[in-house]
Structure formats: C-alpha cells, structure tokens
Amino acid sequence: MQPLLLPWALLLLATALGPGPGPGPVAGAQGTCSGRCGQRDGLCSCHPTCAGLGTCCSDLRDFCLEIQPYSGSMMGGKDFLVQHLHWPRPSDPVICRFKESVQTLGHVDLSGRVHCVSPLLYETGRIPFTVSMDNGASFPRSGSWLAMHPSKVSASEKSQLVNETLWQYYGTPGAGGNLTVTWSAAALPSSAVHIELWGYEESGKPYSGDWRANWSYLYSLATNTPNSGSFTFVPQPAAPNYQRWQVGALRIVSSQHHGGAKDVQALWSNEHALAWHLGPDFQADPVAWARSQCQAWEELEDQLPDFLAEVPDCPCTLAQARADSGRFHTDYGCDMERGSVCTYHPGAVHCVRSVQASPRYGAGQQCCYTREGTQILTHDSTSGSTPDRGHDWGAPPFRAPPRVPGLSHWLYDVLSFYHCCLWAPDCPRYLRRRPSSDCRAYRPPRLASAFGDPHFVTFDGANFTFNGRGEYVLLESALTRLSVQGRAEPRTAPQGRQERGTGLTAVAVREEDSDVVEVRLAAGAGPLQVLLNQEVLSFAEQNWMDLKGMFLSVAVGDRVSIMLASGVGVEVGIQGPFLSVAVLLPEKFSTHTRGLLGTLNGDPTDDFTLRSGRVLPPTASSRELHGFGADWAVQNASSLLTYDSPRLVNTFLKGPKHDPTFLPLFPEETAPPSQATVELCGDDSFCIFDVAATGSLSVGNATWAAHQLHQRHVQSLQPVVSCGWLAPPSNGRKDGTRYLVGSTVFFHCDNGYSLDGAEVSHCQADGTWSRPTPTCHPGRSHTVLLSIIFGGLAAVAVVGLIYVLLRRRKSHTSPWTSRP
C-alpha cells in the first residue's frame, strides 16, 4: 500500500505548503511566459495573437498549456495530455490545480509527457487550471479545461447501463432479473477494475447559504473484477443507511485505487434513478412506496418559494420556438432533427428549453410541440410542457443547489416525476405543481440581418446597402452594454477585375462583462473560425460551450449561434464568399438600440440615425447612406475584433476604421440586369445588385438565399394571438387542444348529464373565447332524451301500422262470413 499512499501524501503536503517560489524563470519576468499567459507586455508576448504576429516568447508552449483532449464530463476522471511539455524525470510529482481550489495528481509517462486528471466538478464551462512540477511550490503553467454537462459528452467516454429503463424501473411489476453495465476496456489502463455506486444529494436549508450539493461514494458492486468491458449482476437491496440516496451513478476505476478514491481516472455512467438498490419496502409495494415519496415531495414543494412567475412563457408555435434562438434551444431529449422518440413526452416531436435560468431561483422552462406545431399543455396531457425548479443546464455560479447542471434538475423535477407518474399513477399531483405555461405573455423577438455585399434589414424593416471597407458598429445598446461589430472587406476579385463591393468577414459580440466571441472567415474565405477572447477555439470534440455570460453552439453547415444572458441571440453563418449575421432582440430592447441595424421602436423612418442623433430620411440617397455607414465606424478603444496578423494590424488597427479611399459601387450606377440575372433573382434587388457588383451569379444566388432565409425567419416570428387554455366541463369532455386565434373547441357531457351552455367556442382575434366552458348538469342527456322521443314515436308508428293492417284484414274477411 505504501506506493499508493505516497502520491496522496505529496498532494496533502502541496496543499499545506501552498504556492511559492520554484525553479526556472522568475514568475512575471518580461522575457518568459511563466505566470504571464494572456499578457502582451514585456520583451515578448504571451497573448493568443502572438503566433500570427511572430512576437511570442520562446517558452510560450511550456507555460501556456495546450491539452488533448480539451473537454470531458464535469463528473471528472478524464486523463488528458499536456501537449508540448516534456519532463525528463518521470518520478517527479505532478499536481494539477483547477479554479485555484481543487487539486488532482497527474503523472509523467515513460515518454516524458505530462498528464492531468480532471476532477469531479459541480459546474460546466471553461475551467482554468494550473500545473506544478515542483511538488506544489509554484504553479506557473496554466491552461483551460472544458467541463461539459454529462449528457453532452460522447457515449465512448462513459460506461453504459444496458437497458437503462430496466435499471430505473427495477423492482416494479415486470422489471427484474440481471442488470448489465458495459464500458470500453481500453479506456482504463488496468487488468482489473472496481465498480462503484455513488449517490447524489443536496442538503441544508433550501435557498440559503448552507444549501450544499454532494456526491458520495456509497459502496462497490464489484472489486478486482476483470477489465473485460462488461459486468452483469443481480441487484440486492442496499443497507438501510444507503436508502436515502435515490439518484446516483456508477463509477468504474482501476483496481489499484481504494474504494471511493477521489479524482482518479474513471468512467462514469449516466445519473439515474436508483430503483435497483432500494430496500424491501419498495420491492414489496412499489406503488405505495412511490405514493408516499410523491406526497413528501408535495409537502416540500409547498414550503419552497414559487418559481413559476420567474420562468419565461413558452412560444406559441413550434416555428416560433425554433426561430427564437436567443432564448430557447433544442432539448437534447426530444429533437426532431435527430429523430428523438421523446420518451417523457409521447406525442411530441420537438421540445425546447429556455436557454438561461431564471435570475433568482435558477429555474427553467421546457416547451413541447406536436407535429402540427401546437404546444402541448399539462392541463390536457401528461406529455405537456413543464417548468423546472432546477434548470437542466444549471446556472452560474453553479456549484450550489439548485444550480448544479443536470443534478439539481434530477432531484427536484425528474425524480419526483418517477415517484408520481412512472412508479405510481398519481401524475395529476405532479402536474399541479409543474403546470405548463401557455403563451399569452410570450412576445417574439425582433430580427435584423446583414448579408451579401453587404445589405442590411433593420429591426423595423428598413433596408439599405452599405459596401464600405472597414470595421463598423452593427448594433450597440446601453441597456446591457451590448455590442455587435463587423469587419467588411472586398472579396478576392478575378484577375483584371476591380472589386467595388465588400462583405462581412468577421463579427464580434460582447455584453456586460461577458467573454468576447468573434466569428470570422478563416484566411478570408472558407470555413468559419471562432475565437474566444481572441484565441481560436476548436470544436473537434464539442459543438456546445458554456462561456462567461453566454452559451455558444456550432451547428452542422458552418453556422454559429451565440446566446447571451439577456436573451439576445446572434447567428452567424456563411453565405457565398461572405458572412451573414442575424440578431434577435427581446422586447425589452425597444428604444435602446443604435448602429447600422437601426433603432428598434417600430418606426422604420428613424433607422438611419447618426452618432450625433441626426436622422437621415427614408428617401436618403445611396451616397448619403454610405455616409451613414461610415459614421458608425468602430473606434480602436472600443474594438472587439482581433488583429493577429500583420495584414490585419496594418489595415485595420493602424489604418482608418473606415477606408475613405475605397470606391464602392452604388445601386444607381449598375447596368440593367441581364436575362440570366432576372431568371435567378426575380425582383430581389439585393440579388440583382450583387450580381452586378461582382459579376458572379453564384454570389447573387447566395445573397438571394440569405434574403429568403431572413424573410422565413421573420415570418416564423410573427406574433400569434392566444386565448389561453379552455377547461373541459366537469362531468364532460372537450375536443380540441389548440388555443390560438381561429381555433375551435367542442364540448360534450358524459352519459347521464345534460349540457347547459354553448357546445362550441371560438378563439377570437382579441384573445378571448367566444363562449365560456359550459356546465354539465345531472339528468338525462340529450342523447337519452332523443332516444326516448324517437323510441316513443317509433312505438306509436308500430301501433298505428298494426291498427291499419287489422282494419284491412277485417274489410277483406266480412263477405265470407256472410255466406250461409
């Protein structure tokens, strides 16, 4: 055991000693990157832009660390390699420190390469880390680790619960037998492994400073079992002292570690409901047990603050939900693009979640829709949209309940769903406390776009062309210190042709004290390049990142979505040789915007407002509008854009922000369009202009496609009138679950009841129903009454028919009876 204890003793010693002076260059020396990562000053640079400028310190890679892989689950246990750092003494201890608080033991392999192991965290996002090679005396080397929500990492990084549903229903009727877990044996360099169960809980007074989140090692299912990649067992009820844990995960580690060893290389399973380890009382009567748990949850909910007023209303339609990309994003569990079966929402084809958690309680919203685009409400179906006390994606500052990504949501929203709806038939109790919000208070965002050569469509619908060369303010708002800036450059012209058009090649975004994200064309053309605080990001492992003040998503097809904390959405994509950008603003930004995308206030006549406040009229000439665009040139002191090459430095940093020598093509200077142009563009003036400006039908086609996308986006975001949910009558039912203008709902009573009121109600343009819900009174229903009436009439008809037949018979037989 001594070889195992020595590293941990060193780690404790390092923690006790804390940082201090160490060998090598003095931290902060101007000719080294030791302790200076991200700084520009000094004899050489340690800033991310230095590589393109040729100004880096010679030891940049030794101290400003690049790692592979760069991401993993926040559950930890991922071994990663510190690239370019070679250490000659494999026996030297390596200590990796994350966020200045969590330390793990790394190691030097036989090739002299340095490794770290990611720790168990309670947050997602980019986690700064430092490395000590001198037993914790100093930590001059730094890098960044991307901690991901467990559901967003690949299956190969986790152990897999075979038939996960069986694990979570084990002990209920029809669910029993063997359970199997599998994993990639090659992912753990060991001939034998331990298979452990860990439990998650949150303790302390809710919404207080002593509310704590904690993962605990409970017990091992197997020790020193062969690392074969599979383990099968028959569950046994856990000891009573483990029964309070109902949510947990399996962890598989090398057998060289003792049970429950923290922050070692490991493979975690998905977090799940621990039905399979619950005690005899659950297995004897799971319905009764679950009902008691459901009741206990109800009692807890009654003591907690009401979060429902804080979460946003759902969009009215599926089209709105998919278009409002700043405030809502696809729920990975029900995604129509990936053919999700929507396990918890049968009947839905797509769900979205609110991107940002509510400010005070960290709550979230979920909205689910049918194939026809109708929102599903819990008043009508257990498949309905439900709000969440704990946002599934967590919320800054994370780490404490109910803001722990995934896990707080499991405890307060998912586990209670199991208790009330899946393990017991008491779902109405759950849905009363997690009711769907309808969309009566929903207001779609306003959209503005820039694309092509470049053309601008403002938030209020004004449009113009401004093909200047320089860097410009597309949008700024003092409301949240929002700034969106763009760089416009000419495209590479064919030989012998003078290029008189420009297009966007870079877009940068920041709000409040958030990170700065820039999206640009790599080397002026080709695929997108995304920079975070002027450092190029890799999306080789992940297409979603939790950043400071924003979320970032990269979709297939070279499109980047930036979702800011205020609900603003910025979408940047490639259209032809240039970038296109779309900005979505929530209603609160009305009257609080300036820049090339206009003044959001519903009035397009004031969208050409200069910095001075002077407004150009809507009839302004193209040259006057060129002056309007030039007036919104970025100033160096407020620039968000990156200058990481001599060309960018000389052209935009040292040169004018608006190039007055560049001679653009103005719309009135273009020749009449050719027949080919008309066939391609129709009456789209943007498309026609770009063909004329570039001589390229393909550029015109890209502009036409971008303009069409903008118009479809605007159409999807049109306001929709909702009349709100309409209840069915007591002792009756209704037909119709769509509550938008023009919808109709029909009412019916159960047998034995009669309808008092209208049988039909229509949703009107003013947002009210034409008739209220009727009532069903005890008594004979219309069907029964009609049956009696028609039955009586039928009886009378039969009697009458018999009478007629008898009279006829009598008339025929009388002569015969008179014969002698």
Summary of the structure (lengths in Angstrom):
residues: 820
radius of gyration: 34.0
end to end distance: 134.2
largest distance: 149.7
contacts: 2682
relative contact order: 0.07
helix: 25%
strand: 28%
